[in-house]
């Protein structure tokens, strides 16, 4: 096979040459780097999931407010009835005050 294959085979068999030590050191460095990268990715993932949860909660709050508007836009007769009732209540309240003023 090739020269690199023979070196790799010797390393796997426990060779302690300078090439073996260098490759083992590089492997340990890569392992450490991958561990650090995995930790950072875990932190980023947690932060992203928290941001998504916060955004969903904020969206749900806004949607609850919009539900009222959607209800009255789909059923305007209820809006008219509520407004008419409020106007009639205000008229009766003012009518009572008017009677008090007259007496």
Buried (B, 14 or more C-beta within 10 A) or exposed (E): EEEEEEBBEBBEEEBEEEBBEEBEEEEEEEEEEEEEEEEEEEEEEEEEEEEEEEEEEEEEEEEEEEEEEEEBEEEEEEEEEEEEEEEEEEEEEEEEEEEEEEE
